[in-house]
Amino acid sequence: MAHTDTDARAREVQLQVYRSMSPDRRFAIAVDMSQEVRRIAYEQIRLRHPEYSELEARRALLGLLYGDELASRVPLEHAKFPQ
């Protein structure tokens, strides 16, 4: 079992709530969480590397998410990034 800071009873309630949701609602929550994690990662890149241009920061985020080799092949003008 993974380490967690959530009490076991609270975790069970949380699971019950998720199970009661429609698949569409659970999917929407997962997408929102993923976007938030990407936004936070991007902000951290900008904080740690203020010298990076916008494109360098975007490339760094893609490298973090997908690996540097794949990131180097993505045309940045077509990629969506957190605001």
Secondary structure as UniProt FT lines:
FT   HELIX           8..20
FT   HELIX           23..48
FT   TURN            50..51
FT   HELIX           54..66
FT   HELIX           68..71
FT   TURN            72..73
FT   HELIX           76..78
//
